[in-house]
Amino acid sequence: MRRAGLLHSQRGVDGGYTLARPATAISVGDVLRAVGGTLTTVRGLPAERATYHGVAARLGGVWLAVNGAIEAIVDTTSLADLLTGRSVPAPPAGTTPPVPMTKQEME
């Protein structure tokens, strides 16, 4: 997290780590990306790189929508929100489920 610019380190007897920015300016998404990279993986790949064929062709869109919903929540929830107990925001308005495939697309 230090390399991601989220923490400052202090060496010595009084050393340790402190936040590099106020807790209100660090999102849960910042922390998750710093420690784990991408937020959503599908078969070991970031959601945007996963590919599907045939009847599963539209699964990529589903995973992108899932990833977008996760990002919307973790990127708008700060460390300060966690400390104060503020409720997690709802997914963004206008989020729609993927369109089902037609029989012709399944063949």
C-alpha positions in Angstrom: 0.0 0.0 0.0 3.0 2.2 0.5 4.0 1.7 -3.2 0.5 2.7 -4.2 0.8 6.0 -2.4 -1.7 5.1 0.3 0.7 4.8 3.3 3.7 6.7 4.5 6.3 4.6 6.4 8.4 5.9 9.3 11.5 4.0 10.4 12.8 3.9 13.9 11.6 3.4 17.4 8.6 5.6 16.9 8.2 4.2 13.4 5.2 2.7 11.7 2.7 3.5 9.0 0.3 6.4 8.6 -2.2 7.2 5.8 -0.7 9.3 3.0 -4.0 11.1 2.6 -7.0 11.7 4.8 -9.2 8.6 5.3 -12.0 10.5 3.5 -9.7 10.6 0.4 -8.9 6.9 0.2 -11.5 4.6 -1.2 -12.0 0.9 -0.5 -11.3 0.5 -4.2 -7.9 2.1 -3.8 -7.0 -0.3 -1.1 -8.3 -3.4 -2.9 -6.4 -2.5 -6.1 -3.3 -1.8 -4.1 -3.3 -5.2 -2.5 -4.9 -7.4 -5.1 -4.8 -5.7 -8.5 -8.0 -6.0 -10.5 -11.3 -6.1 -8.6 -13.1 -8.8 -10.6 -11.4 -11.9 -12.2 -13.0 -14.5 -14.4 -11.0 -17.7 -14.8 -7.9 -15.9 -13.6 -8.3 -13.0 -16.0 -9.5 -9.4 -15.4 -13.2 -9.3 -16.4 -12.5 -7.1 -19.4 -10.2 -9.7 -20.9 -12.3 -12.8 -20.4 -13.8 -14.1 -23.7 -16.7 -16.5 -24.3 -18.0 -18.2 -27.4 -21.2 -19.9 -28.5 -24.1 -19.9 -26.1 -21.9 -18.2 -23.5 -21.0 -15.3 -25.7 -22.9 -12.7 -23.6 -21.3 -13.7 -20.3 -18.6 -11.2 -20.9 -21.2 -8.4 -20.7 -22.5 -9.9 -17.5 -19.0 -9.9 -15.9 -18.4 -6.3 -17.1 -21.7 -5.3 -15.4 -20.7 -7.1 -12.2 -17.3 -5.4 -12.3 -18.9 -2.0 -12.9 -21.3 -2.4 -10.0 -18.4 -3.5 -7.7 -16.3 -0.5 -8.8 -19.2 1.9 -8.2 -19.6 0.8 -4.7 -15.9 0.4 -3.6 -14.8 3.6 -5.3 -17.5 5.6 -3.5 -16.9 4.1 -0.1 -14.0 5.7 1.8 -12.0 4.4 4.8 -13.7 7.1 6.8 -17.0 5.7 5.8 -16.0 2.3 7.2 -14.8 3.9 10.5 -18.0 6.0 11.0 -20.4 3.2 10.0 -21.8 5.0 7.0 -24.0 2.6 4.9 -22.7 1.3 1.7 -24.1 3.2 -1.3 -26.6 1.5 -3.6 -25.6 0.5 -7.1 -25.9 3.3 -9.6 -29.3 4.2 -11.0 -29.8 2.9 -14.5 -27.9 -0.3 -14.0 -29.6 -2.8 -16.2 -29.3 -6.6 -16.4 -27.9 -8.0 -19.7 -30.3 -8.8 -22.5 -31.0 -12.5 -22.9 -29.7 -14.2 -26.0 -32.1 -15.2 -28.8 -32.5 -18.8 -30.0 -30.6 -17.9 -33.2 -27.7 -16.4 -31.2 -27.5 -19.7 -29.2 -27.0 -21.8 -32.2 
